[in-house]
C-alpha cells in the first residue's frame, strides 16, 4: 500500500430518507411491508460506516507497518554504510589537512572526527534495548517471552496481507457492542498485528483457525439514540485516523516510501547501491591522497 492510498473519507448518507420525502418514497402496505423502519435504515447506515472505518483502519495499519519496517531495515542494512561514508569523509579531510598544514583544513578535519564520536544517547546507554521513543520491539518481545523476529521485508507477501485483511475484518474491536467482547477482540487483534508486522504467514493461519473456533458475534438491536451516538463515535474515530495517516505520510520515512509505493523493498536496494558507489568513490579518493 502506498502513501497515497490512505486518504479516506467516511460518508454516511440517508439517501433512502431523502428519496422517501416528496412523494417518491416506497408505499407502505397494510401487512407491514414496504419501506424499512427508520431504525432499520439507521442500523444499515451504522453497519456501512463500521465497514468503511475498518477498511480505513486496515489501510492505515498496513502503511504504519511498512513505515516501521522500512525504518528498521533502513537502519539495519544501510546504517553501516552511512557510518563507513562518514568515517571516510573524516579520513579524507584529515589527509588533506596533513598535506596542506592549513589551520582551516585542520579545523574541518577535527569537526568531522568529532561528529563520529557523539555523546552517548539512550540507545547506547541502554545497550540497544531502548531509545528516546521507548523499548525496541525486540526488547519488548524478550521481556514478554515472545520470539524475537525482526522483519525480513518492508512489505509482507500478498498472501500475508490477504490473511491479515480477512482477520482484521472479522475480529476488529469496533464491531463489538459490549466491553467484554471489545477487550477480547483488542487482545486478539494485537496478536494479529504483531504477526502481520513480522510477515508470519503460519502464525496468521493459526490465528485464523483460533478465531474461527471461537464464539460468533451476536448483534443486539440498538435504539435510535444509541445508533446516532454510534455514528458520532465512528465519525470522531475517522477524524483521528485521518490525522494518524497524515502524520505517517508526512514523516521522513513516509516521504521515502512515496518514491516507490509499489515496491519499497526495491527502494532499499537502490539506496544501498548508491551508497556502495559513494563508498567506492571515497575509498579511491582517500587512496590517492595517502599514496
C-alpha positions in Angstrom: 0.0 0.0 0.0 1.5 3.3 -1.0 1.1 6.6 1.0 -1.5 8.0 -1.4 -3.8 5.1 -0.7 -4.5 6.0 2.9 -6.5 9.1 2.0 -10.1 8.5 3.2 -13.4 10.0 4.0 -16.4 8.2 5.6 -19.7 9.3 4.2 -22.9 8.2 5.9 -25.9 9.3 3.9 -29.6 8.9 4.4 -30.4 8.9 0.7 -33.3 6.5 1.3 -34.9 9.0 3.6 -34.4 11.8 1.1 -35.9 9.7 -1.6 -38.8 8.9 0.7 -39.8 12.5 1.0 -41.6 14.5 -1.7 -44.0 11.7 -2.6 -41.4 9.5 -4.3 -41.0 7.0 -1.4 -41.9 3.4 -1.2 -45.6 2.9 -0.3 -46.3 1.0 2.9 -48.6 -2.0 2.7 -51.3 -2.8 5.3 -49.5 -6.0 6.1 -46.4 -4.2 7.4 -44.4 -4.5 4.1 -42.9 -1.6 2.2 -40.1 0.7 3.3 -37.9 -0.2 6.2 -38.4 1.4 9.5 -36.2 4.5 10.2 -34.3 2.5 12.9 -33.6 -0.3 10.3 -32.2 2.3 7.8 -30.1 3.9 10.6 -28.8 0.4 11.5 -27.8 -0.2 7.9 -26.0 3.2 7.8 -24.1 2.3 11.0 -23.1 -1.1 9.6 -21.9 0.6 6.4 -19.9 3.2 8.4 -18.4 0.5 10.5 -17.1 -1.4 7.5 -15.8 1.7 5.9 -13.9 2.6 9.0 -12.5 -0.9 9.4 -11.2 -0.8 5.8 -9.6 2.6 6.5 -8.0 1.3 9.7 -6.6 -1.7 7.8 -5.1 0.7 5.2 -3.6 2.9 7.9 -2.2 -0.1 9.9 -0.7 -1.8 6.8 1.0 1.5 5.9 2.2 2.0 9.5 3.8 -1.4 9.4 5.6 -0.6 6.1 6.9 2.7 7.6 8.1 0.9 10.8 9.7 -2.0 8.8 11.3 0.3 6.3 12.8 2.4 9.2 14.2 -0.7 11.0 15.6 -2.3 7.8 17.0 1.0 6.6 18.9 1.2 9.9 20.0 -2.4 9.9 21.0 -2.6 6.2 22.2 0.9 5.4 23.3 2.2 8.8 26.8 0.6 8.5 27.3 2.1 5.0 26.3 5.6 6.2 28.8 5.1 9.1 31.5 4.0 6.6 30.9 7.1 4.4 31.2 9.4 7.5 34.4 7.7 8.5 35.9 8.0 5.0 34.9 11.7 4.9 36.7 12.3 8.1 39.8 10.5 7.0 39.8 12.4 3.7 39.7 15.7 5.5 42.5 14.6 7.8 44.6 13.6 4.9 44.0 16.9 3.2 44.9 18.7 6.4 48.1 16.7 6.8 49.1 17.7 3.2 48.2 21.4 3.4 49.1 22.1 7.1 46.4 24.7 6.9 44.7 25.6 10.2 41.3 25.8 8.5 41.7 22.4 7.0 42.7 21.0 10.4 39.6 22.6 12.0 37.3 21.0 9.4 39.0 17.6 9.9 38.7 17.9 13.7 35.0 18.8 13.4 34.4 15.8 11.1 36.1 13.5 13.5 34.2 14.9 16.5 30.9 14.2 14.7 31.9 10.5 14.6 32.1 10.4 18.4 28.7 11.8 19.6 27.5 12.0 23.2 26.0 8.5 24.0 22.3 8.5 23.6 19.6 6.5 25.3 20.1 3.6 22.9 23.8 3.3 23.7 23.3 3.7 27.5 20.6 1.0 27.5 22.7 -1.4 25.4 20.4 -1.4 22.5 17.3 -2.1 24.5 15.5 1.2 24.0 15.8 4.7 22.6 14.1 8.0 23.4 10.9 6.5 21.9 10.8 3.6 24.3 11.6 -0.1 24.2 12.6 -1.6 20.8 10.2 -4.4 19.6 13.0 -7.0 20.1 13.4 -5.9 23.7 9.6 -6.0 24.3 9.5 -9.5 22.8 12.2 -10.7 25.1 10.5 -9.3 28.2 7.2 -10.8 27.2 8.6 -14.2 26.3 7.8 -13.7 22.7 10.2 -14.8 19.9 12.4 -12.0 18.6 11.7 -11.8 14.9 12.9 -8.7 13.0 11.2 -8.0 9.7 12.6 -9.7 6.6 10.9 -7.3 4.2 9.3 -3.8 4.2 6.1 -5.2 2.7 4.8 -8.6 3.8 3.8 -11.0 1.0 0.5 -10.8 -0.8 -0.8 -13.9 1.0 0.1 -12.5 4.4 -1.6 -9.2 3.5 -4.8 -11.2 2.5 -4.8 -13.2 5.7 -4.3 -10.0 7.7 -7.1 -8.1 6.0 -9.6 -11.0 6.4 -8.8 -11.4 10.1 -9.0 -7.7 10.7 -12.4 -7.5 9.1 -13.7 -10.4 11.2 -12.1 -9.6 14.6 -12.0 -5.9 14.6 -12.8 -4.4 18.1 -15.1 -1.8 16.5 -17.6 -4.5 15.7 -18.1 -5.3 19.4 -21.1 -3.9 21.3 -20.1 -5.0 24.8 -17.0 -4.1 26.7 -16.0 -7.7 27.4 -16.2 -8.6 23.7 -14.2 -5.5 22.8 -11.5 -6.4 25.2 -11.3 -10.0 23.8 -11.1 -8.6 20.2 -8.5 -6.0 21.2 -6.2 -8.7 22.7 -6.6 -10.9 19.6 -6.1 -8.1 17.1 -2.9 -7.1 18.9 -1.5 -10.5 18.2 -2.7 -10.3 14.6 -1.0 -7.0 14.1 2.2 -8.4 15.5 2.2 -11.4 13.3 1.5 -9.3 10.3 4.4 -6.9 11.1 6.7 -9.9 11.1 5.2 -11.2 7.9 4.5 -14.6 9.6 2.0 -16.4 7.4 2.0 -19.6 9.5 1.1 -17.6 12.7 -1.7 -15.7 10.9 -3.2 -19.0 9.7 -3.1 -20.3 13.3 -4.8 -17.2 14.5 -7.4 -17.6 11.7 -8.2 -21.1 13.0 -8.3 -19.8 16.6 -10.8 -17.1 15.6 -13.0 -19.5 13.6 -13.2 -21.8 16.6 -14.3 -19.0 18.9 -17.8 -17.6 19.7 -19.7 -15.9 16.9 -20.6 -12.2 17.1 -24.2 -11.7 18.2 -25.8 -8.4 17.1 -28.3 -6.9 19.5 -30.7 -4.4 18.0 -30.0 -0.9 19.2 -32.3 2.0 19.9 -32.2 5.1 17.7 -30.3 7.2 20.2 -27.6 4.5 20.5 -27.3 4.3 16.7 -26.9 8.1 16.4 -24.3 8.0 19.2 -22.5 5.2 17.3 -22.4 7.2 14.1 -20.9 10.2 16.0 -18.2 7.9 17.5 -17.4 6.5 14.1 -17.0 10.0 12.7 -14.7 11.0 15.5 -12.7 7.9 15.1 -12.4 8.6 11.4 -11.1 12.1 12.1 -8.4 10.7 14.5 -7.3 8.1 11.9 -7.1 10.8 9.2 -4.6 12.7 11.4 -2.6 9.5 12.0 -2.5 8.8 8.3 -1.4 12.3 7.5 1.4 12.1 10.1 2.6 8.8 8.6 2.6 10.2 5.0 4.4 13.4 6.0 7.1 11.6 8.1 10.6 11.2 6.7 10.2 7.5 6.1 6.7 8.0 4.6 8.1 10.5 2.2 10.8 8.0 1.1 8.1 5.3 0.6 6.3 7.7 -1.7 9.2 7.3 -4.1 8.4 3.6 -4.5 4.9 2.8 -3.5 4.7 -0.4 -5.5 8.0 -2.0 -4.2 9.5 -0.4 -1.1 12.0 -3.3 -0.8 13.5 -2.4 -4.2 13.9 1.2 -2.9 16.1 -0.1 -0.1 18.3 -2.0 -2.6 18.5 1.1 -4.8 19.7 3.2 -1.9 22.2 0.6 -0.9 23.6 0.5 -4.4 24.0 4.3 -4.4 25.8 4.1 -1.0 28.1 1.4 -2.2 29.1 3.7 -5.1 29.8 6.6 -2.7 31.9 4.3 -0.5 34.0 3.2 -3.6 34.5 6.8 -4.7 35.6 7.9 -1.3 37.9 5.0 -0.9 39.5 5.8 -4.2 39.9 9.5 -3.2 41.5 8.5 0.2 43.9 6.1 -1.5 45.0 8.9 -3.9 45.6 11.3 -1.0 47.6 8.8 1.0 49.6 7.3 -1.8 
